[in-house]
Amino acid sequence: MRLIYAFFAGGLFGTGLFLSGMTDTAKVQGWLDIFGNWDPTLAFVMGGAIVPMAVAWQLVPGREPLTGGSFPAPPEPRLGRNLVVGSVMFGMGWGLAGLCPGPAIASLSYGGIGHWIFLAAMLAGMVLAPSLRARLDRAVPAE
């Protein structure tokens, strides 16, 4: 049953990404081009995601997920090196390619070779990140 829920949730998520324009690299890059031909429409997409999730997180205490297990603990609100470096890397990739992981996967069936190249680069980054982080932590310990 858990796989069925995951299948439908993933399908709904991918459909939402497609319908909202999040899989259109030109639209995403237009959102980021605040000093040029800025396209503010993705602000509504973000608001449509952030507002319901803010409400959902307020309802979580004392409840269990429908498919079992438990909800993850809230992240620590501390601003640290790992968050800053990760955010910068994510933002650079998003700005250069116009894609982030969810839309990249959602657009594989129609996005052309560029989306497959992005996916390969993203997977390579995921594989390399733990060893690079360990190396950085050895060189300059996080506070």
NUKE-6982 format. One record per residue (C-alpha): residue in one letter; x, y, z. Coordinates in Angstrom, 3 decimals, always signed. Layout:
REC   r          x          y          z
REC   A          X          Y          Z
...
//
This chain:
REC   r          x          y          z
REC   M     +0.000     +0.000     +0.000
REC   R     +2.914     +2.307     +0.763
REC   L     +4.215     +1.965     -2.822
REC   I     +0.780     +2.817     -4.204
REC   Y     +0.665     +5.990     -2.085
REC   A     +4.194     +6.865     -3.220
REC   F     +3.290     +6.286     -6.876
REC   F     +0.255     +8.553     -6.718
REC   A     +2.035    +11.213     -4.641
REC   G     +4.950    +11.246     -7.095
REC   G     +2.583    +11.453    -10.046
REC   L     +0.677    +14.320     -8.445
REC   F     +3.940    +16.104     -7.649
REC   G     +5.276    +15.680    -11.199
REC   T     +1.985    +16.857    -12.685
REC   G     +2.043    +19.923    -10.451
REC   L     +5.622    +20.708    -11.485
REC   F     +4.691    +20.427    -15.147
REC   L     +1.484    +22.469    -14.912
REC   S     +3.153    +25.210    -12.850
REC   G     +6.000    +25.638    -15.325
REC   M     +8.719    +24.461    -12.936
REC   T    +10.005    +22.042    -15.606
REC   D    +10.432    +24.907    -18.098
REC   T    +14.039    +26.031    -17.723
REC   A    +13.362    +29.412    -19.393
REC   K    +10.571    +30.165    -16.889
REC   V    +12.781    +29.269    -13.921
REC   Q    +15.689    +31.344    -15.229
REC   G    +13.218    +34.195    -15.875
REC   W    +12.238    +34.030    -12.190
REC   L    +15.902    +34.376    -11.221
REC   D    +16.586    +37.271    -13.652
REC   I    +15.456    +40.047    -11.287
REC   F    +17.429    +42.771    -13.094
REC   G    +16.358    +41.725    -16.591
REC   N    +13.201    +40.195    -17.987
REC   W    +11.863    +39.077    -14.594
REC   D     +8.968    +36.597    -14.523
REC   P     +7.311    +36.688    -11.056
REC   T     +4.819    +33.854    -11.696
REC   L     +6.859    +31.234     -9.826
REC   A     +6.314    +33.225     -6.629
REC   F     +2.740    +31.928     -6.729
REC   V     +4.001    +28.374     -7.212
REC   M     +6.293    +28.741     -4.201
REC   G     +3.509    +30.279     -2.128
REC   G     +1.219    +27.445     -3.190
REC   A     +3.766    +25.020     -1.755
REC   I     +4.967    +26.899     +1.327
REC   V     +1.590    +27.926     +2.770
REC   P     +0.020    +24.418     +2.829
REC   M     +3.241    +22.907     +4.217
REC   A     +3.403    +25.522     +6.982
REC   V     -0.138    +24.546     +7.963
REC   A     +0.675    +20.824     +7.687
REC   W     +3.710    +21.134     +9.983
REC   Q     +1.518    +22.836    +12.589
REC   L     -0.798    +19.799    +12.501
REC   V     +1.987    +17.171    +12.817
REC   P     +2.559    +17.066    +16.613
REC   G     +0.890    +14.011    +18.102
REC   R     +0.101    +12.409    +14.737
REC   E     +1.615     +9.566    +12.749
REC   P     +2.061     +9.273     +8.974
REC   L     -0.668     +7.379     +7.144
REC   T     +1.827     +4.799     +5.888
REC   G     +3.475     +4.176     +9.277
REC   G     +6.707     +5.265    +10.880
REC   S     +7.091     +8.772    +12.238
REC   F     +7.493    +12.279    +10.911
REC   P    +11.051    +13.621    +10.835
REC   A    +12.120    +15.991    +13.571
REC   P    +12.150    +19.669    +12.644
REC   P    +15.548    +20.800    +11.370
REC   E    +17.799    +22.751    +13.678
REC   P    +17.310    +26.450    +12.959
REC   R    +21.034    +27.165    +13.252
REC   L    +22.705    +28.710    +10.210
REC   G    +25.931    +26.808     +9.654
REC   R    +28.568    +26.207     +7.011
REC   N    +26.902    +23.094     +5.608
REC   L    +23.600    +24.912     +5.072
REC   V    +25.295    +27.914     +3.450
REC   V    +27.537    +25.836     +1.154
REC   G    +24.673    +23.536     +0.200
REC   S    +22.354    +26.469     -0.507
REC   V    +24.956    +28.202     -2.665
REC   M    +25.628    +25.028     -4.652
REC   F    +21.906    +24.355     -5.110
REC   G    +21.286    +27.959     -6.183
REC   M    +24.155    +27.945     -8.671
REC   G    +22.879    +24.751    -10.266
REC   W    +19.322    +26.047    -10.332
REC   G    +20.388    +29.328    -11.901
REC   L    +22.719    +27.819    -14.492
REC   A    +20.494    +24.939    -15.580
REC   G    +17.049    +26.238    -14.647
REC   L    +16.313    +22.918    -12.947
REC   C    +16.384    +21.420     -9.499
REC   P    +16.054    +17.691     -8.682
REC   G    +12.254    +17.320     -8.736
REC   P    +11.610    +19.136    -12.024
REC   A    +14.683    +17.524    -13.599
REC   I    +13.280    +14.051    -12.991
REC   A     +9.749    +15.117    -13.958
REC   S    +10.996    +16.410    -17.318
REC   L    +13.181    +13.461    -18.360
REC   S    +10.575    +12.038    -20.712
REC   Y    +10.320    +15.182    -22.855
REC   G    +13.162    +17.527    -21.896
REC   G    +15.788    +16.399    -24.363
REC   I    +19.417    +15.472    -23.849
REC   G    +20.164    +18.514    -21.667
REC   H    +17.902    +17.181    -18.920
REC   W    +19.687    +13.815    -18.998
REC   I    +23.055    +15.579    -18.745
REC   F    +21.752    +17.571    -15.777
REC   L    +20.551    +14.344    -14.126
REC   A    +23.973    +12.724    -14.619
REC   A    +25.726    +15.770    -13.148
REC   M    +23.278    +15.852    -10.232
REC   L    +23.849    +12.157     -9.468
REC   A    +27.624    +12.631     -9.696
REC   G    +27.350    +15.500     -7.219
REC   M    +25.316    +13.328     -4.844
REC   V    +27.969    +10.604     -5.014
REC   L    +30.894    +13.000     -4.548
REC   A    +29.356    +15.243     -1.869
REC   P    +29.932    +12.983     +1.185
REC   S    +33.653    +12.538     +0.480
REC   L    +34.098    +16.242     -0.304
REC   R    +32.270    +17.184     +2.885
REC   A    +34.446    +14.821     +4.965
REC   R    +37.531    +16.318     +3.363
REC   L    +36.335    +19.863     +4.111
REC   D    +35.502    +18.913     +7.712
REC   R    +39.021    +17.493     +8.192
REC   A    +40.629    +20.621     +6.723
REC   V    +38.430    +23.179     +8.518
REC   P    +36.224    +21.736    +11.282
REC   A    +32.703    +23.153    +11.372
REC   E    +31.846    +25.261    +14.405
//
